[in-house]
Amino acid sequence: MGSRDGTFHGENIDVLPDATFVIDLEGKVIARNRAMEELTGVSAESMSE
């Protein structure tokens, strides 16, 4: 999931069938997949605000 420099590359979570999201150490959502949007009815754009 992460790389050696500590960054997260979330390109691969969109293919997961389960609703998935990733938060950083400060509690901010930094990645979510389409299944999460469908489950919650909340768009990716509004989750990152």
Residue pairs with C-beta under 8 A, 6 or more apart in sequence:
1 8
1 9
1 22
2 8
2 9
3 9
8 22
8 24
8 30
8 31
10 22
10 30
10 31
13 20
13 22
13 31
13 32
13 33
14 33
14 34
15 33
16 33
16 35
17 35
18 35
19 33
19 35
19 36
19 38
19 39
19 40
20 32
20 33
20 35
20 36
21 29
21 31
21 32
21 33
21 36
21 47
22 29
22 30
22 31
22 32
23 29
23 30
24 30
29 47
29 48
32 44
32 47
37 43
37 44
